[in-house]
Amino acid sequence: MVKIVHASDFHFTGPYFQEHLWEEFKRQMDRIQPDILIVTGDITDDGYPHEYTIAQKYLESIPVEKLVVPGNHDARNVGYEAFEEFFGPRWRTWERDGVIILGGDSSEPDIDDGHIGRENYQLMEDVFHREGFKIFALHHHLLPIPGTGRERNIPVDAGDVLKIITDAGVNLVLSGHKHLPWIWRLEDTIFITAGTATTTRLKGRVNPSFIHIKVEGDGSTFAIEKVELPLEKVRTPLLGV
């Protein structure tokens, strides 16, 4: 069995980050003992190198393999270059016991919109051509998320990417960005959007949360669980001062 934790939008350097939520997240990681932590972007607020230093320190405090992709906040201020300095390639793969994960960069410099890019389609096709339980991780959602307001940030080439995913029989697509957990099924692919795990930038009355995925055997059996984190002791940020 392969155990995966999918978390997103930590915003370690932002004013809404909550230290107690991070400590609770670490306790949950100790409980679950995942084989890999997938982080689908927005680990910083503005992509500056000093913010990446802070984000790296937080993430390194969890002794587990990680696959991290950048989000729109991470790509600000040439942050996509700092991302590679601290976390390695923006496109990378992970494979174990028949589970194949491809993490990709859907960010665009200094704007919130998403874009995968034709130059990455062949890589996706090559990785997902192999047999196994296939997972694609990116920051931007490929399908609209209810309850998140006007839709503006779906990748501009989402249609082409969706065709590659469905043609290749990708099992799960993991994303973040909207700070609201949600799940869709399109044909045989399940699309999972994680909420923010450690901030109070929440939609409505939802709690901070992350996703726990267990894949058993040949991948014919898997389970998806949303794990919520408590909101007590919230630190209110001082803004506009």
C-alpha positions, 0 to 999 in steps of 0.5 A: 500500500502507498500512503499519500498526503496531498496538501496545498496553499500553506502560504508560510510567509503570508499574514493568514498563516497559523502556526498552530495549524502547522503543528497540528498538520505535523501531528497528523503526518506523524499519525498517517506516516505517508510515503510521500507528501504532495504539495500543490503550490503556494508555499510562499506569498510573493516568491522572494528568496527569503520566503523560500528559505522560510518555506524550506525550513518548515517543510524540511521539519517533516521527515518524509519524501516530498513532491512540491510544485509551484503555485501562482504566488510562488511564481511572483517576482521571478520566484520560479527561479528561486523555486528551482534553487530551493526545491528542484525542477518544476516538473518531476516524477515519483514512482513506487509500488506501481504508483506513478506521480507527475508533478507539473508547473501550471503557474505564469510569472506575476499573474494568477492565471494557469498554463501548462504549455504545449512543450510539456504535453509530450512529457505528460504522454510519455509518463502516463503511457506507462502502466500503473496508478497514475497521478498528476499534481499541479497548482491550478484546477482544471475544472470549475470549483463551486462556491469559489466565485467568478472563474478566472484561473483555470489553465488556458489550455485546460481542454488539451490537458484534459484530453491527454489525461483522459486518453492516458487513463490518469486516475487522480488529478490533484490541485490547490489554488482555490482554498476549498476542498472539492472532488469531481469525476470526469470519465474515469479520472477523479479530480481532487482540489485540496483546501488550504492546510494552514491559513484562515484564507477560507471560503465560507465556513470550511475548516483548513484541511488536507487530503489523505489517499491510500492506494492498495495493491495494483491500484484497483482499490484506493481510498480518499479522505479529507482531514480537517484541522481545528481553527481554535486560537486563530491569530488575526493579522494586522492589515493596512497598518 
